[in-house]
Amino acid sequence: MDQQHPDDETQDRGSAGTDTAGSTGVAEVDAVLASLDGLADRPVAEHVAVFEQAHDRLRRALDAPAD
């Protein structure tokens, strides 16, 4: 039986969830995604603040009137 290690699952999801190579077509969303690059290199204690800031920026982008 091939048993997957929990770290393998995280790697699979993580690579898909943080791939910012593509563009969403929305400049502010792309900037937020770019700000998440390198998050894995930061101390875990800083992650919550980074995600909260990203969430706030994304909420403002979604609430902004369309051009």
C-alpha positions in Angstrom: 0.0 0.0 0.0 1.3 3.4 -1.0 0.9 5.7 2.0 1.3 9.4 1.4 3.2 11.4 4.1 1.4 14.5 5.4 4.2 16.7 4.2 3.7 15.4 0.7 0.1 16.6 0.8 1.1 20.0 2.0 3.7 20.3 -0.8 1.0 19.4 -3.4 -1.5 21.9 -2.1 1.1 24.6 -1.3 2.6 24.6 -4.8 -0.8 25.0 -6.3 -2.0 27.6 -3.8 0.9 29.9 -3.9 1.9 29.8 -7.6 2.0 33.4 -8.6 3.7 32.9 -12.0 0.4 33.7 -13.8 -1.6 36.9 -13.7 -5.1 37.3 -12.5 -5.6 40.3 -14.7 -6.3 42.5 -11.6 -3.3 44.5 -10.6 -4.1 44.7 -6.9 -4.8 41.0 -6.6 -1.6 40.2 -8.4 0.3 42.5 -6.0 -1.3 40.7 -3.0 -0.3 37.3 -4.4 3.2 38.5 -5.0 3.4 39.7 -1.4 2.9 36.0 -0.3 5.9 34.9 -2.2 8.6 33.9 0.3 6.2 33.4 3.1 7.6 30.0 3.8 10.9 31.6 4.6 9.4 33.8 7.3 8.8 32.7 10.9 5.5 31.1 11.4 4.7 33.7 14.0 4.6 36.3 11.3 2.2 34.4 9.0 -1.0 35.5 10.6 -0.2 39.2 10.2 0.8 38.6 6.5 -2.4 36.7 5.8 -4.6 39.3 7.6 -3.0 42.1 5.6 -3.5 40.1 2.3 -7.1 39.5 3.3 -7.7 43.2 3.9 -6.2 44.2 0.6 -8.2 41.6 -1.3 -11.4 42.7 0.4 -10.7 46.3 -0.6 -10.0 45.1 -4.2 -13.3 43.2 -4.3 -15.3 46.1 -2.8 -13.8 48.7 -5.2 -16.1 49.8 -8.0 -15.3 48.2 -11.4 -13.6 50.5 -13.9 
